[in-house]
Amino acid sequence: MTVAVSADVLSRLKAVLGEGGWSQDPDRLAPKLLEWRDRWVGNTPFLALPGSTVDVSAVIGICHEAGVAITPQGGNTGLVGGQIPQGEILLSTERLRAIRDVDAFDDVIVAEAGVTLSAVHEAALAVGRRFPLGLASEGSATIGGVVSTNAGGTAVLRYGNTRDLVLGLEAVLPNGEIWNGLKRLRKDNTGYDLKHLLIGAEGTLGVVTAASLKLFPILASRATAIAAVDSPAIATRMLVRAKDIAGGAVEAFERMGRQGLEFVLKNIPNQRDPLTEPHPWYVLIEIASGQPGTAEAAMERLLSEGLADGLVRDAVVAQTEAQAKALWSVRENQSPGQKPEGATWKHDISVPVSQVAHFIESASEAMRAFVPGCRITAFGHMGDGNIHYDVIRPDGGDNARHSALRDQGSRMVHDIVASLGGSISAEHGLGSMKTEEARHYKSPVEVAALMAIRQSLDPKRIMNPRVLF
Ligand SMILES: Cc1cc2nc3c(=O)[nH]c(=O)nc-3n(C[C@H](O)[C@H](O)[C@H](O)COP(=O)(O)OP(=O)(O)OC[C@H]3O[C@@H](n4cnc5c(N)ncnc54)[C@H](O)[C@@H]3O)c2cc1C
């Protein structure tokens, strides 16, 4: 339902944004109103396309005064619906595309909110540095989006989440005021830290307009491999062993099952089965080091010891950059590969690493009893205990029937997660999809404190009102 916004507010917004700074054209709006998995279709009376932080401030100032709600949007790759407006004004950061600075002395890059993650990678490489946050969606996901969702990705094991990579932020608060906190300090211990409130706030505490981000050296040696193992429990043993052998040099440790790989081979063009025989589970391991040859040596030792004592059934090590990309491609296409298979209940959960195998066993037993014939993919960032646990309708089954059971099935999965001390959202956030579910599991004390913070910064609740508590 589109909420009526007064003609006066619309004409004031048009005046401050100027030509090219707004749209009400349905064709221009359409791609921004559809979520990546086609799960949410939104609507909005007005698309604001601010070209500067000052423009963002003007838009939010007008909306604050008039009590008009806003949904911020970056690359529209979010997976929990938070970026899809349901009647709010849509504020897109697509014109905030400047890289303001890249500095190899301070090891920092300052990028505006609408810069894509891939563009940040390229700008860092151009000065001989690296920004280590990696997502399969990095060609579209933006800095404002990754900051606002505290995105995780493939290298969290070594570098942490986005929160660990942000040195400073510039943002417009819900009353329209600009906060310039674009520091580039590694140490700044001066009480409450506003940037940490905004990171992961999913657009509820203001609009992030720019961020200063940590850069890292480019590592001289890198080894990428896929190894086949018999079970998630053995995959966990391989993770522990990889950390022991490579020290802090394990960059990524991802897991996927045969079912997910088969979907990729069937539904995504130009993909190859990495090994000659099928196996029930696979781990993708990446080791990287500053010393030439050491990553390769650590990988060789890890795999040869694993093969010798029967933990690893078979393995392939990439010999070229192109081969490494091909191995990553089957991992990164796990989500797109299952999309054509029909209705899916998606879970982005985490449990302590020691509980990953137990979770997969318990949840799969429960799901197979609940929906006989359902197809399960359990892939993701195993090194962080993060599992993308997806339950797809039976082959040839009915989408509507499967979707109707989603809430009940997801509650069963989340109850198992909670019983293991886990989280119902490891890295995608809560958005409009999981806020109510999170309320069920969070303590009332915590929810009340979080609501008090929001109320104090945004008393009219104009910023992404459907998202978070
Ligand atoms: C194929 C695929 C793979 C993915 N892999 C991962 C993964 O490995 N790890 C992971 O963490 N996520 C992953 N994601 C999810 C998604 O890419 C991330 O959540 C990403 O951070 C979203 O960025 P975005 O620019 O697309 O944000 P959007 O989708 O546009 O917005 C996401 C949220 O942030 C808010 N927001 C956006 N920009 C701003 C801003 N400037 N200021 C304030 N609020 C803002 C929105 O209101 C919304 O609530 C994946 C998605 C896809 C499609």
The ligand as a Tripos MOL2 file, in Angstrom:
@<TRIPOS>MOLECULE
LIG
   53    58     1     0     0
SMALL
NO_CHARGES

@<TRIPOS>ATOM
      1 C1         24.2760  -13.9390   -4.0980 C.3       1 LIG1
      2 C2         24.3300  -13.2430   -2.7480 C.ar      1 LIG1
      3 C3         25.3400  -13.5780   -1.8590 C.ar      1 LIG1
      4 C4         25.4140  -12.9460   -0.6110 C.ar      1 LIG1
      5 N1         26.4240  -13.2990    0.2470 N.ar      1 LIG1
      6 C5         26.5080  -12.6900    1.4460 C.ar      1 LIG1
      7 C6         27.5350  -13.0640    2.3700 C.ar      1 LIG1
      8 O1         28.3690  -13.9500    2.1160 O.2       1 LIG1
      9 N2         27.5840  -12.4090    3.5520 N.ar      1 LIG1
     10 C7         26.6880  -11.4240    3.8690 C.ar      1 LIG1
     11 O2         26.7990  -10.8480    4.9510 O.2       1 LIG1
     12 N3         25.7020  -11.0710    3.0180 N.ar      1 LIG1
     13 C8         25.5860  -11.6790    1.8250 C.ar      1 LIG1
     14 N4         24.5700  -11.3320    0.9670 N.ar      1 LIG1
     15 C9         23.5730  -10.3210    1.3810 C.3       1 LIG1
     16 C10        23.8660   -8.8830    0.9060 C.3       1 LIG1
     17 O3         24.7070   -8.8660   -0.2350 O.3       1 LIG1
     18 C11        24.4620   -8.0670    2.0390 C.3       1 LIG1
     19 O4         23.5130   -7.9490    3.0810 O.3       1 LIG1
     20 C12        24.9060   -6.6610    1.6160 C.3       1 LIG1
     21 O5         25.5910   -6.1030    2.7050 O.3       1 LIG1
     22 C13        23.7740   -5.7350    1.2180 C.3       1 LIG1
     23 O6         24.3150   -4.5870    0.5790 O.3       1 LIG1
     24 P1         23.3950   -3.6990   -0.3870 P.3       1 LIG1
     25 O7         24.1730   -2.5150   -0.8160 O.co2     1 LIG1
     26 O8         22.8550   -4.5320   -1.4810 O.co2     1 LIG1
     27 O9         22.2630   -3.2520    0.6160 O.3       1 LIG1
     28 P2         20.6830   -3.2280    0.3940 P.3       1 LIG1
     29 O10        20.1930   -4.5830    0.0660 O.co2     1 LIG1
     30 O11        20.3130   -2.1650   -0.5390 O.co2     1 LIG1
     31 O12        20.2190   -2.8360    1.8720 O.3       1 LIG1
     32 C14        20.4100   -3.7090    2.9470 C.3       1 LIG1
     33 C15        19.9750   -3.0100    4.2470 C.3       1 LIG1
     34 O13        20.8360   -1.9150    4.5160 O.3       1 LIG1
     35 C16        20.0960   -0.6780    4.5060 C.3       1 LIG1
     36 N5         20.9500    0.2940    3.8200 N.ar      1 LIG1
     37 C17        21.4950    0.1940    2.5820 C.ar      1 LIG1
     38 N6         22.2850    1.2540    2.3400 N.ar      1 LIG1
     39 C18        22.2390    2.0330    3.4370 C.ar      1 LIG1
     40 C19        22.8490    3.2630    3.8070 C.ar      1 LIG1
     41 N7         23.6860    3.9000    2.9860 N.pl3     1 LIG1
     42 N8         22.5820    3.7810    5.0260 N.ar      1 LIG1
     43 C20        21.7420    3.1450    5.8750 C.ar      1 LIG1
     44 N9         21.1290    1.9910    5.5860 N.ar      1 LIG1
     45 C21        21.3880    1.4310    4.3810 C.ar      1 LIG1
     46 C22        18.7880   -0.9910    3.8140 C.3       1 LIG1
     47 O14        17.7520   -0.1520    4.2770 O.3       1 LIG1
     48 C23        18.5690   -2.4450    4.2060 C.3       1 LIG1
     49 O15        18.0030   -2.5100    5.4810 O.3       1 LIG1
     50 C24        24.4630  -11.9620   -0.2730 C.ar      1 LIG1
     51 C25        23.4610  -11.6150   -1.1870 C.ar      1 LIG1
     52 C26        23.3840  -12.2450   -2.4130 C.ar      1 LIG1
     53 C27        22.3090  -11.8230   -3.3700 C.3       1 LIG1
@<TRIPOS>BOND
     1     1     2 1
     2     2     3 ar
     3     2    52 ar
     4     3     4 ar
     5     4     5 ar
     6     4    50 ar
     7     5     6 ar
     8     6     7 ar
     9     6    13 1
    10     7     8 2
    11     7     9 ar
    12     9    10 ar
    13    10    11 2
    14    10    12 ar
    15    12    13 ar
    16    13    14 ar
    17    14    15 1
    18    14    50 ar
    19    15    16 1
    20    16    17 1
    21    16    18 1
    22    18    19 1
    23    18    20 1
    24    20    21 1
    25    20    22 1
    26    22    23 1
    27    23    24 1
    28    24    25 2
    29    24    26 1
    30    24    27 1
    31    27    28 1
    32    28    29 2
    33    28    30 1
    34    28    31 1
    35    31    32 1
    36    32    33 1
    37    33    34 1
    38    33    48 1
    39    34    35 1
    40    35    36 1
    41    35    46 1
    42    36    37 ar
    43    36    45 ar
    44    37    38 ar
    45    38    39 ar
    46    39    40 ar
    47    39    45 ar
    48    40    41 1
    49    40    42 ar
    50    42    43 ar
    51    43    44 ar
    52    44    45 ar
    53    46    47 1
    54    46    48 1
    55    48    49 1
    56    50    51 ar
    57    51    52 ar
    58    52    53 1
@<TRIPOS>SUBSTRUCTURE
     1 LIG1         1 GROUP 0 **** ****
